[in-house]
Amino acid sequence: MRAIITVVGKDRVGIIAAISTLLAENNVNILDISQTIMQGFFTMIMLVDLQNCKIKFSELKDLLIKRGREIGVDVNMQHEDLFNAINRI
């Protein structure tokens, strides 16, 4: 299963490291990543592979949200199929 992770917030040092470290600790592979800084705001979208993840989707999502709060950014994770359905034109 694949998922889309979005991260948005005021730019600061360590955002990518905090999120990618949490993913690595749970054996989640980052397949693609795009990030940019727009007028001081950090934005990132990741496509990740959850096939070998050590924990349930809901647990990982909760951990990502918690880590985001700790570093001052908003983090969301959606199943790839849901993301595609919502964003279909």
N, C-alpha and C positions, 0 to 999 in steps of 0.2 A: 504494500500500500504506500502511496505517496501523499504528501501533504504540502500545503503552502503556508509559510510562516511570514507574517509581516511585522515589522518593527518600525515605530515612528516615535520621535521625541526630540528634545533639544540635544544638539550634538555635544558629546563629551568623549573623553578617552575611555576605551575599553568596552564599548557596546558590542562590537563584533566578537571580541574575545569572550565576553560573558555568555553570550547566546551560544556560540559555537562550542565552548567548553561544556556547557550543559548538554548539548546534543551529543558530543563525543562520549561523555560519561554514560550515556544511555544507548550507545551503539547506533546512533542515527547518522546516516550518511547524507552529506550535503551534495546534491546533484548539480545545482545551479544557484548562483547568488548574484543579486544586483543591488548595489547600494549607492546612494548619493547624498549630498548635503545641499539643501535648498534654503538659502537665506538663514542659516544657522540651525535648521532642523534636519536631523538625520532620518533617512528613510531607507529601508531595506526589505527586499522580498527574497525569500529562499524557497527553493523546491527541494524537499528532503525525501529520502527513502526510509520508511519505517519498518521495512521487512524484518530487520534483525533487532528492533528496539526491545529493550529489556523490560519495559513497563507498558501499561495500557495507554491508548491514545489520550484518554481523559486525564490520566495522571501526568503525562508529559505536558499537555496543554496547561494544566494547573501550575506545574513547575515553571514553565516559560513565563506565564503571567506573573508569578511571584518574583522571578528573577528580574523581569522587566520593572516591576514596582521598586525593587531594591536599587536599580540603577537609573530610575527616572524616565523610563520609556514605556509605551504601550505595545504589548506583544499579543498577537492573535495567531491561531493555527486552525486551519480548515482542511478537511479531506480535499484532495485535488478535484474529485468529481463534483463536490459541492461548490467549490470555488469556480470551476468552469461553468456550471449551470447558472450560478448567480451572475456571472460576468458575460454570459452569452448575449450577443446583440440580436 
